[in-house]
């Protein structure tokens, strides 16, 4: 695969709403001869084909072979049906927990697709993840088992095993009831494996959580700052192996409304920050390489947050030129510019 064309095209089309400038760049790339099978395979492997389809459709499918178009649209329809079923399952769980008085926060998945992209079908989701307070884990498992859920590893956690489970793990996986659409439910009570100050960190997360409605059911939602940190932790746990997680972080950053001082304070307070040298950065935001996948120089911090610094991949006036406007001075990159450099720094190796 040619990184400068096929992968560059994928990185553009995988995003949410494209700006006018991004649409122009995409059209320019799509006008070139492309290895469409490579693009199709990568879009599937990285879980970004729903966004790719939407952006290609908005652009009018320029120069896309008919066979590729049909395969992408078929994958889009299958994903949409699957996500509707996952959303129905999640909404049922949220409703049951609300009736039982169990606070619950949906994590990632169709809830994130709905809140971040405005459409539950615009994200590839493999399971359902929810977070409950540590004190409510036993009650939550009892309720789920009464509804037909069973331990995914065939281990049935009873009342006598709950304390051991809480001490040894941060989640418990259950299979959906046999008579329903099959999916795995991951019941979480922590958000990181053996991380320093875990209990205090999750308590703080719950203090910041906000009540609301998710998929028509009463639930709680992470604050924007904790949502960003959680998604980064999750991606780091999986070694940043899927582009879709970077897209989520990109979209949260460009959406705005983040208290960046709060993000930094939480990262420092709960041990999510350490010096940058392991990733090879010579300058950039002072945030954990563990959190940001070894690419702290690509963080989408807002204008002036770190005056005089910009992504390492933009160390010259020409590097990353397509992500920054020519009039922007060093240290004055926009949130969209920083976020875009996540893609360039990690996936293009700049």
Secondary structure as GFF3:
##gff-version 3
##sequence-region A 1 350
A	DSSP	pi_helix	3	7	.	.	.	ID=ss1
A	DSSP	alpha_helix	8	13	.	.	.	ID=ss2
A	DSSP	alpha_helix	20	30	.	.	.	ID=ss3
A	DSSP	alpha_helix	36	45	.	.	.	ID=ss4
A	DSSP	alpha_helix	49	59	.	.	.	ID=ss5
A	DSSP	alpha_helix	66	100	.	.	.	ID=ss6
A	DSSP	beta_strand	105	107	.	.	.	ID=ss7
A	DSSP	alpha_helix	109	112	.	.	.	ID=ss8
A	DSSP	pi_helix	113	117	.	.	.	ID=ss9
A	DSSP	beta_strand	128	131	.	.	.	ID=ss10
A	DSSP	three_ten_helix	134	136	.	.	.	ID=ss11
A	DSSP	alpha_helix	137	146	.	.	.	ID=ss12
A	DSSP	beta_strand	150	151	.	.	.	ID=ss13
A	DSSP	three_ten_helix	159	161	.	.	.	ID=ss14
A	DSSP	alpha_helix	162	168	.	.	.	ID=ss15
A	DSSP	beta_strand	171	175	.	.	.	ID=ss16
A	DSSP	beta_strand	184	188	.	.	.	ID=ss17
A	DSSP	alpha_helix	198	208	.	.	.	ID=ss18
A	DSSP	beta_strand	210	214	.	.	.	ID=ss19
A	DSSP	beta_strand	217	221	.	.	.	ID=ss20
A	DSSP	alpha_helix	224	237	.	.	.	ID=ss21
A	DSSP	alpha_helix	243	255	.	.	.	ID=ss22
A	DSSP	alpha_helix	260	269	.	.	.	ID=ss23
A	DSSP	three_ten_helix	277	279	.	.	.	ID=ss24
A	DSSP	three_ten_helix	296	298	.	.	.	ID=ss25
A	DSSP	three_ten_helix	312	314	.	.	.	ID=ss26
A	DSSP	three_ten_helix	321	323	.	.	.	ID=ss27
A	DSSP	alpha_helix	335	347	.	.	.	ID=ss28
###
